[in-house]
Amino acid sequence: MTKTSSVLGRRRSAANKGSRASYKARREEIRDAAINVFNRQGFANASLSKVAKELELDRATLYYYFSSKEDLFDEIVGAVLERNHALARRIAESKISPRRKLRDLVTAMMVSYGENYPLLYIYVREDLRQVSDARSEWSKRMRGFNRGIEQAFVEIIAEGQRDQTFRKVGSPETVARALLGMLNWTHRWYRPDGSESPDEIGKTMAEVALSGLESPY
């Protein structure tokens, strides 16, 4: 680590711990600009220089807030996936019926895509499996969140199959992956200015899933 980067790191840490309103506001502004750049350019072609240009700032200023484009992207995505994972676990572990759980979880995931548009779609469509050693821990953590969300779907479907709420049209794992695939595929067509809200789309998807799964008995 160079002396300059070490100094910037200490300044970033001190400012963050100090909870300065202006520092936090600027970081939010940088995050918003970065999302636009990542969406247009893709992760591989994005850079802090392009984010700086988006904000009409010099690149050196951005280093006061984020050390790299990876640092910036990882922080934004990590926070959202962590929230989604926690929400999925709460729904799966709740005492409501499997029907309600599945409906709520599908809808919640679609709402998250809409609220965090286009961030999660950037994550979905980019191949980030080949990451640098410096990001390996982040990648491992993200894969853990993804597995946890998938497992929540699996548990709900398995519960519904056990109590015969759901027909056993396939293994819980296959059904769960089919539902997640349906959600992820919305990156090809969902737009915030469309005629339906994320909540409406999520409820429609949930009804499509339940109409194929629910037992007639």
N, C-alpha and C positions, 0 to 999 in steps of 0.2 A: 504494500500500500504506500502511495506517495504521501509526502508531507501535506500537499494541497488537499488530497482526497481525505486524509485523516482529519484535517481541520474542518472541512465541509461536513464530514460525518458527525463530528462533535457539535457543530453548530446546528445541524438538522435535529440531533437528539435533544439538545438543550431547548431549542425553540418548540419542539413537539411536547416536551415535558412541561414547558412553561405555559402551554395551552393559549398562546397568543392568538387572539381572534383573527388578526390580519393574516397570520401565517397559515392558519387552518383554512381561511377563506381562499387564499391563493392556491393552496393544495387542491381544494375542490375545483377551482377554475382549471387547474392543470389537468386534473382527472377528466373533466368534461371534454377538454380539447383533445386529450389523448384518445379517448373513446372514439371521437370523430376520425382521428388519424388512423387508428387501428382498423376501423370499419372500412375506410376507403382504401388503405394501402395493404391491409393484412398485417399480421404480426411480423413476419419476416422482413417486410419492406419498410416498416415503420422505424422511426428513430426519434431521439430526443430533439434533434435539429428540426425535424418536421413538426413536432409538437410546439417547439419554440416559435417556428414560423407561423403556425396557426394562431398563436397568441400575440404575435408581433413582439416577441422578446428575444434577447440573445440567449444562446444555448447555455452560457455560463450561469445565467440566473437560475435556470431549471435545476442545475446540479445542487443548488442550495436546498431544494425540496425533494429531489429524487436522484439516486445515484446512477440509474440507467433506465432504459425502456423496460427491461425485465423487472426491475424493482417496481416500476410504476404499474405495469400490467398485472404483476403477481399480487400486489396489494389490493388492487381493485377487484379482481376476480376472486381472490381468496376470501375476502369479506363477504361477498354475495353467496358463494358456495357454502361457506360455513353457516350462514343464516338459513339457507335452503335445507341443509342437512339437519339442523336443529328442528326446523319446522316439520320436516318429513318424519323425524323420530317422534315428535309430540303427537302427530296424527296417528301413526302406527301404534303407539302405546296407549292411546286414549281408550275409553270404555264404550265408544259409540259403535254402531254396527259396521260390519265390513263394507256394506253398500255405501254408507255415509263416509267412511274413511277413504274409500277409493275415489268417490266423487270429490271430496275435499282436497285430496292430495293432487289429483290431476289438475283441478282448477287452480290450486295454489301454485303449482309449478308453472302453469301458463301465465298466471298473473305476474310471477317473478320475471319471466321472459319479457313481458310488456313493461314492467316497472324499471327494469334494468336494460331496456333496449338501447343500442344493439349489443351490449357488452357480452351477454351469455351466448349470443349467436356467433360472435367472434370466437369465443372459446370453443363452441361446438364445431365450427367449420375448420378451425386450424388444427394441424397435426403437431401437437406439442409434446409428443412422446419422446422425441429426440431432443432433449434439452441438455444444456451444459451442466457440468458437475456442480457448478455453483447453485443451480436451480433444482438439483435432484431432490432435496428435501421438500421444497415447495411442490414439485411434481408428485412426490409420494403422498403428501398431505392432500392434494387435490384428488388424486385417485381414491384416497380413503373416503373423502366426502362423496364422490360419485358412487362408490360401492355402497356406502351407507344409505344413500337415497334409493338406489336400486333395491337394496335389502328391505327397505320400508315397503316398497311395492310388493316384493315377494312375500313378506309376512302377511300383508293384508289379503292378498289373493289366496295364500295357503289357508288362512283363517276362514275365508269365505267358502273355500272348497271343503274344509272339515265340517263346517256346520251346514253345508249344502245350500248356503246362500248363493254360491256360484257353481255353475256346472264345471266339471273338470274337462275343459276343452284342450288342455295341455298342461305341462308342468308350470308351477308358479313362476319359475325362472324365465321360461319362454314367454309367458303371458306378460310378465313385468317388462321384459326387453321390448316386446311389441308395443306396449303403451309408451315407454320412453322413446322409442323410435318415432312414434306418431308425434309426440311433443317436440322432439328435436327437429323433425322435418319441417316444422313451421318456420324455420330460418329461411326456407326457400320462398315463402309467400306472405308471412305476416308483416304488416306495416302499421305503425302507430296511427296513421291517418286513414286507416281502413274503416269499413262500415260497421265492424263489430269490435267491441272492447276485448281485451285479454280475458276478462272474467266470463264474458259471453262465449268466447271460443273455448275456454277451458270447460265450461259446463256442457257445451255441445259434445266435446271429446269424451267427457265422462259419461254422458248418456249413450254415445255410440259404444263405448267399452262395456257399459253395464247391460245394454240391450243384447250384447253377444255373450255375456257371462252369466247373467242372472238365471237362476233355476226357475222353471215354470211352476214348481211345486211349493 
